[in-house]
Amino acid sequence: MTTEIDAPEEASEQSQESEPVSEAPPETTIILEKSFFRSVDGCYFKQLEDSGDAVMMMPLEGGDVSLRLDGIKKELDLKPDDHDYITLDTINDALNYVRGIRIGDPVPSELLSGRASWEVLQKDRETAHNRVTMQLVAWMSGGEDELITDPDQLAQIVDDPKTREKISAAFTEVAKALGLEKDRREDVIALVANLAEELSYIETLRSKLHGVENINDIVNELAQKYKTEMSVMETITPVTRLFKIALDGLHETFEEVDAQTGEIVAVLKNITAQTKFIRKARDDLHRRLWAWESLIEDWGQTMVKRSKHNELLLEELYRFLAQRFLPTQEWELFTQAQEKSAKFSTQKLW
């Protein structure tokens, strides 16, 4: 939640005749009325990884069946103003923020309030707050903002008594810069706390980025182990090429967030728009990074050595990267070349 400075007072009440008809409040729980949605136990909704289509998964004896939401609307003859039609649209939107959703689950808070539906660790909140307060100090001193993202380094600097004195003075100076009276210093503290809360999610995602970078480091080390074995290098070489594309894209987004939030006073003056920007980047990064979570776990337990286990990990990593970063035509050729018995699914959860 953000704190607004000098928000305009609400306009006086209009007469009932001139008031627009208010819309019904959004549903906070996924509820579907048609009996079809309860015909099979264990149904849930997800996005297909290969196409991004939202589907309803129905567990049957012969295997799970996926039904696209558009197809369901058509088969049930749902109209745009029908409750279930609207709810299916909500589910489609919700799957941009959660991996799966079932009837009775809450609607993700991203759709209701904009706040994240996932939690961050206290250490990430502290890191974000320390980073923002140090930006205040840098602004007050008139020097160039030095971006420090290392949590331990930030904590050490902020804990210094001299730094704490500068931070206290910075809150007063920022209040002046924002055109606030001296007794409104607490408003600045609230603004900084709210900004830090939003940025704490970026810090959590930055930690996940480090996990992706760690995989890349291991791949480079394995390249040295396998440099004389061409059959394995045929996998490592394209993995390295595609990994660079993946990392460059992630780094670009983090750098954009850091740059956009680096001018601290400008951010505080325009906190509402900046909060929207941070949340948009947060949701984008969260979705892109959650696909890496199982890989981060698997590679985090890997010993850097020649082994069949590592060769299988490299093959899995290539499939993961190829599906996302190869041009469509090359990806289609790759999938056609795979043996039918290969253990690969295009219906993994993001």
N, C-alpha and C positions, 0 to 999 in steps of 0.2 A: 504494500500500500504506500502511496506517495503522499507527501505533505505539500499542499499548495500554498503559495505566498500571496496574500492579498487577493484571494479569489473573490470575484464580484458577487454581490448579494443576489439571491434569487429574485427573479421578477415577481411582482405581486400576483396574486391569484387571478386568473382570468375567470370570466363568467362561464357557467356550465355550457352555454350555447357555443362559445368560441373555443372551448377546450377540445383538442383532438382526441379521438377515441384511443385509449391506451392499449398497447398490445399486451397479450397475456404473458405473464412471467415465464421465462424459459424453464423447461423441465430440468430437474436436477438428478433424476434417476432414469436409467434406460428401461422403459416400459413399452411393450408391444402388445396390442390387443388381440390380433388375429390368432386363432387356435393353432394355425400352421406353425407358429414359432415355438409352440410347446409340444409339438407332435413327436419330437425325438429328444430324449434326455441328453444333456451334455453339449447342446449346441452353443457355439460362440462365434464371434466375428473377429476377423483379422484382415490384414492386407497381404496379398500375394507378393512375394519378394520380386519375382521376375517382371510382373506387369504393373504392380502397385494398385491393382484393383481391390476394392473392398468386397469381401465375400462372407457368407455365412457357412460355417463348417458344421456338417451334420455327421456325427460318428455312427457308422453303420457296420454291420457284421463284415461286409466285404471290404471295408476300408472307409476312410473319411471322404465325404462328398462335399465339394465347394460349390456354392451357389452365389453368383454375383448379385449384388443388391439391386442393380437395375433390372435384372431378370426377375427377381422376386416381385418388384413393384409391378412389372408387366403381368406376371402370372396371377397375382392377386387383384389385378385391376385397381390398383391404388391411385387415387387422385392427389395432386399436389397439396391440397388442403386437408387430406386425411391424416389422422394422428400418426398412423404407422409409417406413412410416407415421410412425414416430417422427422419422425424418430430415426428412420433409416438414414436420412440425410445427416442427422446429428451423429449417428454411429460412424458414417463415412468420414466426417470431420474429426471425430474423437480419435480415430485410428492414426491420425497424424501425431498423436501425443502419447498413446499407449499401444503396447504390442498386441493386445487382445482385449475384448470386452464382452461381457455376458449380460443377459437380461437381469435387471436388478442391481447392476453395478452403477456407481455414481457417474454422472457426466464429468469428464475431466475438468478441473478448475480452469485450465487454459481457455476453455470455451465460455466459462461463466464469468470469471473475474480477471483473467489474464495471468493470474499467479500460477506458478508451476505446481504440478500434481505430484512431484517427486521431491525428496528431502535432500538437503545438503548437510555435511558434517560441520560441527562447530568450528573446527580448525579452518574450514573454508570461509566461514563468516568472519573469523578473526583476520584471516589473510586479506580479505576484501576490504574490511574496515581499515586495517593498517595501510593498505595501498592508497585508499582514498585520502586518509588523513595526511599521509606523506605528500600527496599531490597538493594539498592545501599549504603545507609548509613550503614546498618548492615555489608555489605561486606567490606566497607572501614575501619570500626572499628575492623574488624577481629574477631567479635563475631559470635555466632551461629545465623543464620537467624531465626528471630521470626516471624512466619506467623500471621499477623493481618488481619482479614477479616471484622471486624465490621466497617462500614463506618464512624460512628460518632467518634469512637476512632482514626481511621486513620486521619481524618480531623483535630482533635484536636492536634495530635502529629505533623503533617506536618506544621500547622500554627504557631508552636512555633518558635520564632526568632532564637534560637540556632539550632534547627533542620534545618532551612532554610540555615544556614551557612554550616552545614554539607553536605546538599544536593548539594550546589554549589561546595564545595570541592570534593565531590564524582564524579561529572561529569568530573572533571579534572583528577582524579586518574583513572577512568575507561578508559578515552582516552589513558592514558599511557599503561594500561593493554591490550588494543586492538592494541597497536603498532602504535597509531596515533600521529601526531605532535600536539603541543599545539594549533595551529590555527585550528585544526580539532575538537575542543571541541563541536562545533555546530552539528557535525555529530552524536555525542553521544546523544545529546539532541533530535535529530530527530529520532534516533533509539529507544530511550526510549518512545517517543511520539507514534511511530508506534506500539511498543509492547503493550503499555497501551491501544491503540485503539482496538487491537485484544482481549485483556483480558477484555475490558469493556463488551463484549458480554457474557463472562463467568460470570461477576458480575450480569448482568440482569438475567441470567439463575439461578444463585445462589438465587436470590430473589424468583424465582418461586419454587425452591426447598424448601424454607422456607414455602411457601404456602402448599406444600405437607406434610411437617412435621407438620404443624398446624392441618391438617386433622387427622393425626395419633394421635396427642395429644387429640383431641376431642373424637376420638374413644375410647381411653383409659379411658377418663373421663366418657363416656357413659357406658363403661363396669362396672364401679362402680355403676352407677345408675340402671343398669339392672341385677346385679349379682345374684339376686334371681329369675329372670324370664328366665327359661331355653329356651323357644321358641325363644327369642331374642338372648340369649347367643349362640345358635346354629349358628347364623349368625356372631356375633361378634368374636367368637373364631377363625374361619378360616380367617376372615378379618384380625385379628391381625397377624396371622401366615404369610399370603400372603403379608401383608403390610411390614413386616420386610424384606422379599425378595426384594420387590420393592425399599425400602429405602437403603438397603445395596448396591444394584447395582448402584443407583444414587450417593451415597456417595463415592463409590469406584472410579467412574469416576472423580468426582470433586477432590478427594484426589490425583489422578494420575496427573491431570493438575497442581495442586498446587505444587506437588513434582517436576514435570518436569520443571516448570518455576521458581522454588525457587532459583536455582543457577544462579543469575542474569547475571554475567559476561559470564558464559558459554552460556547462552541463547543469549546474544548480539553477541557473537563470531559466533554463528551458527543460525543467525536470520531467514534465509530462511527456513531451516528445521523445526525450532521451530514454525514458523508461520503456516506451513502446519499441524503440530501436533495440534496446538491450534484450527485451523479451523476445522479439522476432529472431534475433541472432541466437539466443538461448535455445529456442524451440528448434531452429534449424540445426544447430550443432548437436543437440541432444538426439535428434532423430538420426543424424549421420553417424554419430559415435556409438549408439546402442547396437548397431549392426556388428561392431567390432568386439563386443564384450566377451563372447565365448572364445574368440581368437586370442584376446588379451590374456584370458585365464589359461588357455592351453599353452601358449608360447611362454607365459611367465614361469612355467614349470619345466621348460626345455633346457637340456644340457647341450652346449655348443660342441657337437661332435658328429661324426659320420654315423648315421644309424637309419634303419628302416623307418623308425618312428618319425624322425625328422624329415625324411623324404616324403612320407605321407602328409605331414603338416605342410610342406612346401606345395604339394599338389593341391591340397585343400585351399591354401592361401591363393594359389593362382586362379582357381575357379572363382573364389570370392572376388578377387580384383578384376578378373576378366569380365565377369557378369556386370560389373559397375562401370568399368573404365575403358573396355574395348569398344571400338565402333560397332554399331549394331550388326553390320554385315560380317565382320570378323567374329563376333560372338556367335552368330548363327552357324558359321562354318565350324567353330570350335565345338559347339554342342552336338552338331551332326557327327563329329568325329569321335565323340565319346562312346565307349562300349555301353550297350544297353544294361549291362550288369553293374555299371559304375554306381557307387553309393553317393548319388548327388541328387538333391531335391531342389526344385525351384519354388518350393512352398515353405521355406524356412521363415520363421518369424523374425521380423526386424527387431 
